[in-house]
Amino acid sequence: MSAEQAGAAAAPPAAVAQRPRATWTTWAGAALGLLVLGLAAWGLKKISGQVTLADVIREINSTPAHLIGFAAVSTFLSYVVLVGYDWFATRHLGYKIGWPILAAASFSSFTMSHTLGVTILTGGTVRYRIYTREGVRPADIAMIILLCGWTFWLGIIFVAGVGLVVSPTLAQPIRQWVPPQLEEFTGALFLGGVLLYTIMASTWRREFRLWRYRFTIPNGKETLQQIAIGTIDLAFAGGALYILLLPVAGVPDLLTFLVIYAVAMVSGALAHAPGGIGVFELVVVGLMPDADKAGVLAAVALFRLMYTFIPFVLGAAVIAVLEWRALRTARAAAARPVPPVSAASEA
């Protein structure tokens, strides 16, 4: 930080006076986030008139312990699969980083972004700190973040496509306003898009260039790996919440619920709210109109505890340990005596 401040002080006044300007995409993203948050606030206000905090607490206390245990195992497996995101991205870029470093980078970055939101700034910063110590170029770290995000989206789109085609009951709350077979059409559109992209990735092998940075998109085999990683991750994460919802009356089948979970995750990300709080709850409750609202909110509260808050604390501890080790290594390197220059080398 001191080097950056020194550089800014030495810069010409014109350069210091220049400030980055917000583009139309920046304003559009902010407006979309505010719109989603506004809808969430409105929806939560309506829900609060139908259920009390005492009802939610009672449902939490009545949740069977064995279901909480199964949900915890599913959550753990989801975070294990998340390591595959970083494994795939680093291998695609030609790096061979050990599993302990991959696990630390994946777990700590995802726990930060899941809780704090703004993935590029939170999880991206964590990955930058860890991967630069492993010799990864900053430009490649940006590509790792993009590849992890694309793996997530491929899994979301694929699961949503399968769910909408196989179990088309998502639009039941708004059936009177939407055309028939909307889910099947949307699901087929999603699956067709994934198929077309996979074919393009298999056949159109060319190098892209962004300024001086050159890269290639994953090939067909790698794309299938991305779809598998994203799908399994979504199945374990959404499955953890579904297990907690099993005692709640009116919950749909698993495939339909995974589509609801995917929509809730995307909506929370668009809102840019920390952890998608409020937005995630609204989507889950709103797309399951027949389910008991107190039971659903109780399950979501337990899910947030297991999937978001406890991993966040553990992720912060991992970051603290890594930073302490890096500081200790730097101090040890600085304390080493500099070997004297011999007369032969001077000559």
ZIQUIUR-V513254 format. One record per helix or strand. SS is the DSSP state (a for helix, b for strand). FROM is the first residue (numbers start at 1). LEN is the number of residues. If there is no record, write none. Layout:
BEGIN
ss & from & len
SS & FROM & LEN
SS & FROM & LEN
END
This chain:
BEGIN
ss & from & len
a & 2 & 9
a & 13 & 5
a & 24 & 25
a & 53 & 9
a & 65 & 28
a & 99 & 18
a & 119 & 14
a & 138 & 29
a & 170 & 5
a & 182 & 22
b & 208 & 3
b & 213 & 3
a & 220 & 26
a & 254 & 18
a & 274 & 3
a & 279 & 8
a & 293 & 43
a & 343 & 4
END
